[in-house]
Amino acid sequence: MGNLIIKNSDLDKDKLDIIQWVTTLKDNYSIERLKMLKEGSTNLDWWNEITEVERNAIDKGVEDIKAGRSKPHSEARNLYEKWL
């Protein structure tokens, strides 16, 4: 969707595709997200959806990376390859 100018016929087709897709949804999570979008909620950022413990763990990981306390993926893969 690099081009933000959408012809009316394309817009109508997209709307119908979305309506058809929505009617097939079976999980409450997707429906709740769509309701939030409809209501104009700006609380769609995953950061706001995770727990404080998860946010703290992410912050600690970022601090570890900045302080050089991390290993590259290739090294971790070699170390744990037998379990992957």
Secondary structure, DSSP 8 states (H G I E B T S, - for coil): -------HHHHHHHHHHHHHHHHT---HHHHHHHHHHHTT-----GGGGS-HHHHHHHHHHHHHHHTT----HHHHHHHHGGG-
